[in-house]
Amino acid sequence: MNFAILTGKVVSEVKVINTDNGTPLCRFTLQVDNRKFNCLVAGMKAYKFMYDIEEDSLITIEGTINDRMQLVVQEYRLDSKPSYFGQIFDYKGRKLPHKKVMW
């Protein structure tokens, strides 16, 4: 297997899938220099990853490339969270869905 260290932006929703044997699997797409990589996080790290990382986050990943050309994440680091400047928030500070209108 090939080892890779990449820094890029998460361009898809981070999804957690529970497999038949009970192992959680997290899937997302990472964009690095106009090239997209399908990425996987396996095991209990998948739940922590889902809560740490969101779409449009800038992250650095260390991982291996499997035979399906997917990047399997071994370690990750959050470089910066997305900025929500100019977007509407509810009273608890959470971003509102794009279809809701406050007034």
C-alpha positions as CSV (number, residue, x, y, z in Angstrom):
1,M,0.0,0.0,0.0
2,N,1.1,3.6,-0.7
3,F,1.4,6.1,2.2
4,A,0.2,9.7,1.6
5,I,0.1,13.0,3.6
6,L,-2.4,15.4,2.1
7,T,-3.7,18.8,3.1
8,G,-7.0,19.8,1.6
9,K,-10.6,20.9,2.0
10,V,-13.6,18.6,2.8
11,V,-16.0,19.2,-0.1
12,S,-18.8,16.7,0.8
13,E,-20.9,15.8,3.8
14,V,-19.2,13.6,6.4
15,K,-21.3,10.4,6.6
16,V,-21.1,7.6,9.1
17,I,-22.1,4.1,8.0
18,N,-22.5,1.2,10.3
19,T,-21.3,-2.0,8.7
20,D,-22.9,-5.5,9.1
21,N,-20.3,-6.5,11.7
22,G,-20.9,-3.3,13.8
23,T,-17.7,-1.4,12.8
24,P,-18.5,2.3,12.0
25,L,-17.1,3.6,8.8
26,C,-16.9,7.3,8.0
27,R,-16.9,8.6,4.3
28,F,-16.1,12.0,2.8
29,T,-14.4,13.7,-0.2
30,L,-11.2,15.7,0.1
31,Q,-10.2,18.2,-2.5
32,V,-6.5,18.9,-2.9
33,D,-5.3,21.2,-5.8
34,N,-8.5,20.6,-7.9
35,R,-8.2,16.8,-7.4
36,K,-10.7,14.9,-5.4
37,F,-10.0,11.9,-3.1
38,N,-12.6,9.5,-1.6
39,C,-11.6,9.1,2.0
40,L,-12.5,6.5,4.7
41,V,-12.1,6.6,8.5
42,A,-12.7,3.2,10.1
43,G,-13.3,2.1,13.7
44,M,-14.2,4.2,16.7
45,K,-12.2,7.1,15.2
46,A,-15.2,7.6,12.7
47,Y,-17.5,9.0,15.4
48,K,-14.9,11.5,16.7
49,F,-14.0,12.5,13.1
50,M,-17.7,13.2,12.4
51,Y,-18.0,15.6,15.3
52,D,-14.6,17.3,14.7
53,I,-14.8,17.8,11.0
54,E,-17.5,19.3,8.9
55,E,-17.9,20.3,5.3
56,D,-15.5,23.1,4.1
57,S,-13.0,22.4,6.9
58,L,-9.3,22.5,6.0
59,I,-7.6,19.3,7.3
60,T,-4.3,17.4,7.0
61,I,-4.5,13.6,6.6
62,E,-2.0,10.8,7.0
63,G,-3.1,7.6,5.5
64,T,-2.8,4.7,3.0
65,I,-4.3,4.2,-0.4
66,N,-6.2,0.9,-0.7
67,D,-6.7,-1.2,-3.9
68,R,-10.0,0.7,-4.7
69,M,-8.0,4.0,-4.8
70,Q,-9.6,5.2,-1.5
71,L,-7.5,7.1,1.1
72,V,-7.9,5.2,4.4
73,V,-7.2,7.8,7.1
74,Q,-4.8,6.8,9.9
75,E,-4.3,10.2,11.5
76,Y,-5.9,13.6,10.9
77,R,-5.4,17.2,12.0
78,L,-8.0,20.0,11.8
79,D,-6.2,23.1,10.3
80,S,-9.2,25.5,10.2
81,K,-13.0,25.3,10.5
82,P,-15.2,26.9,7.9
83,S,-16.3,30.5,8.4
84,Y,-20.0,31.2,8.6
85,F,-19.6,35.0,8.3
86,G,-22.8,36.5,6.8
87,Q,-25.0,33.5,7.4
88,I,-28.1,33.4,9.6
89,F,-27.9,31.7,13.0
90,D,-30.6,30.7,15.4
91,Y,-30.7,31.8,19.0
92,K,-28.3,29.0,20.2
93,G,-25.6,29.9,17.7
94,R,-26.3,27.0,15.2
95,K,-26.5,27.6,11.5
96,L,-30.0,27.6,10.1
97,P,-30.9,25.4,7.1
98,H,-30.8,27.3,3.8
99,K,-34.6,27.0,3.3
100,K,-35.7,28.7,6.5
101,V,-36.3,32.4,6.6
102,M,-36.2,34.3,9.9
103,W,-38.5,37.1,8.8
